[in-house]
Amino acid sequence: MTKKWLVAYDFSKQAEVALEMAATHLEPFGGELVLLHVHRPLSTAFGAEFAALSPAFKDVDSTIADAARARLDAVAAATRDRHPNVQLRTLVAAGYPPEHIVVAAREEDVDQIVVGSHGRRGLKRVFLGSVAERVVRDADRTVLVVKVHDHDHDEHEGDETR
């Protein structure tokens, strides 16, 4: 049975670790990875009314999508070189990341979703939110959260109680 997983990829260290873990796991099975990047359109940052006033926003959003696609294709090519037995496809979408991840997993009929997590706590988690948490809450299939602490920005660095 071939396994098919979706890896949410935001170009962070956490996403790199999640992708490598997924590819390493699927390689013996000849599995398939769908590598998905979801970016927020710049036009939505200023509100739909403001964006509608300037067609330049559409060009900027298109440029962002093209750049993301090129970067994601490069990541996919490097992953294929390290894991030649894994089939890999890329998808780029614009919008609210948790929603697009869940929808893409359903549309692609994947067995599992893999997301990296920053391991934020306290106020950082409250203000920055958690894509991984929302995906776990909304997904209708298994979600594997690969937790990687960002020690450079962690206020509890050196805390041995974690």
Secondary structure by P-SEA (a helix, b strand, c coil): cbbbbbbbccccaaaaaaaaaaaaaaccccbbbbbbbbbccccccccaaaaaacaaaaaaaaaaaaaaaaaaaaaaaaaaaacccbbbbbbbbbccaaaaaaaaaaaacccbbbbbbcccccaaaaaaccaaaaaaaccccbbbbbcccccccccccccccc
